[in-house]
Amino acid sequence: MTENPKPKTGARAPVLAECLLLAVASALLFLALVFEDFGQLAETDLSELPMGLIVRYFLAMGLGGAIAGYALSNLFGRTGLLGGILAMIGGILVATFAGLLGSAIGLLPDLVSDGFQSHDILAVVAGALVLPLALIGWPALLPIWVCLILLVHILAKRRR
């Protein structure tokens, strides 16, 4: 008789950690997009900001990042240079899909209350541009984002 190999226990934990990191990366991109100019933010009266809307989209972008990260988690953790390149492409794809999903999730309460309108499609599609728009507004975010994607890649590599 042969023994059955031990099943991997806790295999979901690394995937969960990857999804959480990708959710953080997506939410960070949204915050960088909203608060592009921190100098102006310091001069702004915070009571004038639509904090409910900002929090709603922050959570929606994080949820979109987690869902997109889970769906695309197989792009991370491959060995070699090709694996690193694939992880960076995966990071870009996750940011793009997270922006789409996050915009759709964030817009959902408005769709329910007002009904579907043609400009809602533009708002959702614009979410796909969260990565380039955030990096244009705050270029120092690029190394932070790359480090988060590399951390996801390393976690995925340990899972494999």
N, C-alpha and C positions, 0 to 999 in steps of 0.2 A: 504494500500500500504506500501510496505517496501522500505526503502531507500537503494540505492546501497552503499556499503562501499566505502569510499574514496580510490581511487587508490594511491599506493605509488608513490609520485613524487620524482624524483631525485634518483631512484633506480639504475640507471646506474652509477651515480657518485661514489658510493663506489666500484663498480666493476672496474671502470676506475682507481680509486686510488690503488686498489689491483694490477691490471695489471701493473701500473707504478712502484709500489714498487718491484714487481717481475722482471720487466725489469731492474731496478737498481741493484737488487741482481745478476741477470745473467751477466750484464755488469761488475759488481764488481768482480765476479769470473773470468771472462776473463782477466781483468786487473791484477788480482793477479797471474794468470797463466803466463801472458806475462812478468810481472815485478816481478818475484819471489824474486830476490835478489836486494833490493833497494841500497845496498852498491855498487854493480857493476854498477847499473844504474847511480849513481852519477859520476862514473869514465868514463862512456861511452859518446862519442860524440853523442849528439842527432841527428845530421845531418846524422849519419850513420844508424839510425834506419829507417825501412820502415814505416814511419808514415801514409802514405796513406792506407797501408794494415792494420795497427793496428786500424786506425779509422774505416775502412770498417768493420772489424770483431767486433769491439766494438759496432757499431750501429746494426750489424746483430745479435749479441748476445742479445742486448737489445730488439730488435724486436722479436726474438725467445722467450725471457722470457715473453714478453707481450702476445704473441699468446698462449704459453703454459699455462700461468697464467689464461688467459680467458677461455681456454678449461677445465682447472682443478680447476676453482674457487669454485666449489661445495665441494671440499675437505676441505675448510677453513670455520671457523665460527661455527662449531658444539660445543655444550656445554659439559662440563665435561672433565675428564681425557682422555676419548676415543677421544673426539674432539681435544684435544691438540696433542695426538699421531697421529691422522689422519692428522692434519695440518703439523706436521713434515714429515710424509711420503709424503704428498702433496708437501712440499718444495723440497724434494729429487727428486720426480717425475718431478716437474717443472724444476729443474736444469738439469735433464737428458734430458728431451725433448727439453728444451731451447738450450742445447748444440748441440743436433742433428739438430734442426731447424736453429739455428744460424750458424752452420758450413755449412749447405746446402745453406742458404741465402748468406753467405759470399763468398762461392765458386761459386755462380751463374755467376758472371762476367767472371771467368776463364772458366767455362763450356761453356759459350756462345762463347768465343773467341777461345778456344782450342778444344772444343768438349769433350765428355765424355771419360774419361780414367779410367782404373781399379783402379788406386791408389786413385781416387777421392772418392770411396766408403770408403776406409780406413780413409780418412781425415774427412768425415762426421761422421762415426761411432766413431772416436776418440773424437769428440765433446761431446759425451755422458759422457765422463769421466772428464768433466771440473770441477765438484765439488770435486771429490777425488784428482785430480791432483793439483788443486788450494790450497786445504787444506794441502796437503803434503808439498807444497812449502812454504806456509805461514799459519801455524797453528793458528796464532792470528786472522785470518779471521773467524774462526768458531763462536766465540761469536757474531761477527757483523752480520754474515749471519743468525744465530739463532734469533737474535733480529729483523731483517727484516722480517723473516718468522712469528714470533710472532706478529709483528705489522700488517702484512697482516691478520693474524688470528683474531686479535681484530677488525680490520676494517670490516671483513666479519661477525663477530659476531654481530656488531652493525647494519649491513645491514639486518640480519635475524630478 
